[in-house]
Amino acid sequence: MRLALAAARAAAQAGEVPVGALVVRDGEVIATAANAPRALNDPTAHAEIRAIRAAAATLGRDRLEDCDLWVTLEPCAMCAGAIAHARIARLYYGASDPKGGAVEHGPRFFTQPTCHHRPEIYPGIGERQAADLLRDFFRERRG
């Protein structure tokens, strides 16, 4: 999680919402990404999506069933959908997101009968550090 937190810090320094993600396979990090919707003018450029895309390109396949995703914030519905489509084996995330999260909040995506793949889910890893990054980022924006 410390690598995902480092990516989140880099996102904050770039003016993006501080979320970082990485994909791990057999204990090796194969992709790391940070939020970049503003920099890329792409509303889908969430850290999770970017990390999944990079991992799929690295492995040369669309199914990442032997991979884990580590992310600093509870994934939104779009990212949860990508996690399911990629067949990610395990999801580890830091801070909960009561407003925009879709794993333990909102639609609870992976519990829906239409969800075709459910990763193992491990919330709260690095939660304090991830929440502090987000809180500080938005506090500075509000002045």
Beta strands, then each sheet from edge to edge (+ up, - down):
strand 1: 20-25
strand 2: 28-34
strand 3: 67-73
strand 4: 90-95
strand 5: 120-122
sheet 1: 2+ 1- 3+ 4+ 5+
end
